């Protein structure tokens, strides 16, 4: 993994987190009529799950044991 990767890139490439979920988590939000006007859900269960995977990934990196076990 390159040291120049952003959080957005690592979430995409290492954890296969969707573009929409990354946008919601990183406060970029979703654009488009459907997302702005109709999808008012908070999607907390999905965000919580992804943030747990991200936490595990970062913890593995911190202890020098990068694992692909948390990649879905």
ZADONU-835467 format. One line per field, with one value per residue: residue number from 1; x, y, z of N, C-alpha, C, CB in turn. Coordinates in Angstrom, 3 decimals. Glycine has a CB too. Example, Ala and Ser with C-alpha at 12.3 -4.5 7.8 and 13.67 -1.06 7.14 Angstrom:
# residues 2
num <- (1 2)
n.east <- (13.190 12.850)
n.north <- (-5.690 -2.250)
n.up <- (7.800 7.080)
ca.east <- (12.300 13.670)
ca.north <- (-4.500 -1.060)
ca.up <- (7.800 7.140)
c.east <- (13.200 12.900)
c.north <- (-3.300 0.030)
c.up <- (7.800 7.870)
cb.east <- (11.308 14.084)
cb.north <- (-4.473 -0.598)
cb.up <- (9.046 5.725)
# end
This chain:
# residues 72
num <- (1 2 3 4 5 6 7 8 9 10 11 12 13 14 15 16 17 18 19 20 21 22 23 24 25 26 27 28 29 30 31 32 33 34 35 36 37 38 39 40 41 42 43 44 45 46 47 48 49 50 51 52 53 54 55 56 57 58 59 60 61 62 63 64 65 66 67 68 69 70 71 72)
n.east <- (0.846 0.609 2.114 1.021 -1.676 -5.049 -7.547 -10.009 -9.228 -8.023 -10.223 -11.739 -10.023 -8.781 -10.759 -13.041 -15.266 -18.244 -18.704 -20.787 -21.186 -18.667 -18.701 -20.758 -19.692 -17.368 -18.236 -18.870 -21.227 -24.081 -24.894 -27.276 -30.668 -32.285 -30.878 -30.628 -33.298 -34.986 -33.822 -33.664 -32.764 -30.615 -28.898 -27.504 -26.824 -25.430 -23.302 -22.094 -21.222 -19.327 -17.526 -16.575 -15.200 -13.258 -11.933 -10.831 -9.109 -7.280 -6.258 -4.952 -2.971 -1.558 -0.386 1.283 0.383 -1.056 -4.058 -6.143 -8.451 -10.656 -11.690 -14.333)
n.north <- (-1.169 2.176 5.036 7.421 7.236 8.248 8.453 8.023 6.636 4.333 3.208 2.514 0.857 -1.002 -1.937 -2.132 -0.390 1.193 3.931 5.733 5.280 5.962 8.686 9.627 9.069 10.597 13.148 14.369 14.031 13.081 13.632 14.746 14.440 12.332 11.532 13.964 14.782 12.608 10.433 10.364 8.971 8.009 5.896 4.511 1.923 0.749 2.579 2.327 -0.332 -0.189 1.647 0.157 -1.870 -0.241 0.697 -1.735 -2.301 -0.119 -0.534 -2.987 -2.124 -0.405 -2.115 -3.423 -5.558 -5.944 -7.093 -9.039 -10.103 -8.609 -7.644 -7.396)
n.up <- (0.000 -0.847 0.683 0.067 -0.218 0.253 2.878 1.701 -0.626 0.507 1.833 -0.362 -1.996 -0.251 1.460 -0.016 0.110 -0.746 -3.065 -2.410 0.364 1.343 0.676 2.347 4.897 4.941 4.967 2.561 1.421 -0.601 -3.989 -6.442 -7.561 -6.532 -4.199 -2.734 -2.351 -1.712 -0.305 2.842 4.960 7.709 7.679 9.683 10.686 8.553 8.265 10.780 10.691 8.599 9.705 11.848 10.486 9.284 11.585 12.540 10.424 10.529 13.103 12.718 10.915 12.601 14.465 12.871 11.388 8.824 7.541 5.408 6.238 6.974 4.673 2.458)
ca.east <- (0.000 1.374 1.926 0.329 -3.108 -5.948 -8.539 -10.995 -8.635 -7.850 -11.543 -12.170 -9.152 -8.450 -11.947 -14.130 -16.412 -18.857 -18.521 -21.830 -20.933 -17.489 -19.121 -21.517 -18.813 -16.347 -18.959 -19.020 -22.636 -24.448 -25.537 -28.302 -32.042 -32.742 -30.221 -30.929 -34.716 -35.789 -33.157 -33.431 -32.331 -29.281 -28.118 -26.585 -26.325 -24.436 -22.143 -21.455 -20.529 -18.163 -16.559 -15.938 -14.214 -12.176 -11.205 -10.043 -8.068 -6.293 -5.610 -4.016 -1.830 -0.808 0.412 2.146 -0.186 -2.162 -4.770 -7.249 -9.604 -11.811 -12.096 -15.538)
ca.north <- (0.000 3.410 5.962 8.614 6.974 8.968 7.618 7.678 5.609 3.102 2.616 1.935 -0.182 -2.029 -2.458 -2.238 0.379 1.849 5.371 6.446 5.188 6.798 10.087 9.946 9.022 11.634 14.423 14.967 13.880 12.551 14.635 14.210 14.673 11.215 11.570 15.218 14.995 11.457 9.536 11.133 8.056 8.229 4.698 4.354 0.546 0.564 3.404 1.715 -1.528 0.231 2.262 -0.935 -2.464 0.742 0.649 -2.970 -2.147 0.807 -1.199 -3.955 -1.374 0.165 -3.140 -4.016 -6.817 -5.691 -8.322 -8.932 -10.815 -7.728 -7.205 -8.107)
ca.up <- (0.000 -0.958 1.796 -0.425 -0.347 1.152 3.565 0.674 -1.478 1.277 2.041 -1.634 -2.509 0.725 2.133 -0.989 0.595 -1.902 -3.248 -1.670 1.803 1.596 0.605 3.557 6.059 4.891 4.973 1.245 1.097 -1.900 -4.831 -7.324 -7.126 -5.707 -2.901 -2.031 -2.056 -1.323 0.634 4.060 6.013 8.252 7.346 10.798 10.797 7.506 8.602 11.941 10.213 7.826 10.614 12.601 9.571 9.147 12.843 12.548 9.416 11.064 14.240 12.137 10.394 13.716 15.113 11.860 10.944 7.889 7.227 4.457 6.806 7.108 3.343 2.034)
c.east <- (0.891 1.095 1.167 -1.178 -3.897 -6.862 -9.569 -10.483 -8.479 -9.189 -12.028 -11.341 -8.895 -9.673 -13.160 -15.410 -16.946 -18.633 -19.534 -21.570 -19.708 -17.871 -19.880 -20.611 -17.825 -16.941 -19.028 -20.475 -22.842 -25.126 -26.557 -29.679 -32.519 -32.169 -30.581 -32.373 -35.461 -35.136 -32.762 -32.972 -30.910 -28.345 -27.096 -26.027 -25.220 -23.160 -21.374 -20.650 -19.246 -17.105 -15.880 -14.877 -13.011 -11.302 -10.303 -8.870 -6.940 -5.542 -4.594 -2.787 -0.938 0.072 1.311 1.674 -1.337 -2.766 -5.841 -8.477 -10.835 -12.259 -13.266 -15.768)
c.north <- (1.233 4.320 7.210 8.399 7.778 7.976 7.131 6.546 4.285 2.420 1.916 0.707 -1.315 -2.684 -2.577 -1.557 1.204 3.357 6.167 6.435 6.019 8.269 10.494 9.999 10.173 13.024 15.121 14.905 13.307 13.646 13.956 14.376 13.585 11.315 12.814 15.268 13.807 10.548 10.331 10.251 8.359 7.060 4.377 2.943 0.293 1.344 2.806 0.494 -1.172 0.846 1.225 -1.626 -1.547 0.733 -0.586 -2.877 -1.264 0.175 -2.220 -3.259 -0.868 -0.868 -3.885 -5.347 -6.567 -7.001 -8.051 -9.660 -9.941 -7.164 -8.047 -7.912)
c.up <- (0.000 0.232 1.369 -0.575 0.672 1.859 2.554 -0.204 -0.741 1.527 0.773 -1.999 -1.527 1.353 1.224 -0.499 -0.570 -1.890 -2.422 -0.169 2.172 1.613 1.858 4.774 6.099 4.714 3.626 0.798 -0.286 -2.699 -5.729 -6.714 -6.179 -4.296 -2.100 -1.544 -1.467 -0.296 1.875 5.224 6.463 7.966 8.432 10.920 9.776 7.820 9.777 11.534 9.473 8.737 11.503 11.752 9.414 10.415 12.910 11.580 9.949 12.247 13.743 11.572 11.529 14.402 14.118 11.345 9.978 7.433 6.195 4.975 6.869 5.759 2.892 0.564)
cb.east <- (-0.962 1.045 3.269 0.916 -3.399 -6.782 -9.232 -11.330 -7.284 -7.155 -12.554 -12.077 -7.862 -7.597 -12.289 -14.413 -16.019 -20.347 -18.647 -23.191 -20.735 -16.405 -19.990 -22.626 -18.068 -15.378 -18.328 -18.115 -23.337 -25.367 -24.493 -28.035 -32.970 -32.344 -28.728 -30.655 -35.395 -36.117 -31.909 -34.694 -32.427 -29.362 -27.406 -27.271 -27.474 -25.004 -22.584 -22.500 -21.445 -18.575 -17.244 -16.993 -14.847 -12.759 -12.183 -10.927 -8.654 -6.974 -6.659 -4.703 -2.313 -1.756 -0.497 3.498 -0.660 -1.684 -5.385 -6.842 -9.279 -11.490 -10.927 -16.756)
cb.north <- (-0.002 4.132 6.352 9.038 5.481 10.023 8.404 8.906 6.073 3.397 3.693 2.976 0.415 -1.443 -1.583 -3.703 1.299 1.553 5.738 5.831 3.714 6.545 10.325 8.922 7.726 11.348 15.339 14.262 15.200 11.316 15.408 12.743 14.757 9.876 11.497 16.409 15.399 10.665 8.862 11.879 6.615 8.468 4.883 4.729 -0.468 0.999 4.838 1.331 -2.342 1.232 3.313 -1.962 -2.747 2.173 0.656 -4.173 -1.552 2.120 -1.885 -4.774 -0.195 0.776 -4.122 -4.171 -7.645 -4.874 -8.935 -9.492 -11.325 -6.590 -7.301 -7.640)
cb.up <- (1.215 -2.272 2.386 -1.756 -0.180 0.377 4.721 -0.188 -1.996 2.608 2.475 -2.748 -2.912 1.797 3.293 -1.296 1.811 -1.940 -4.735 -1.961 2.233 0.535 -0.633 3.778 6.080 3.772 5.948 0.228 1.209 -1.763 -5.674 -7.625 -8.327 -6.346 -3.080 -2.942 -3.281 -2.521 -0.017 4.449 5.534 9.744 6.001 12.069 10.600 6.152 8.932 12.989 9.303 6.735 11.477 13.069 8.195 8.890 14.021 12.189 8.120 11.495 15.148 11.041 9.537 14.723 15.829 12.398 12.142 6.672 8.485 3.092 8.193 8.065 2.333 2.820)
# end
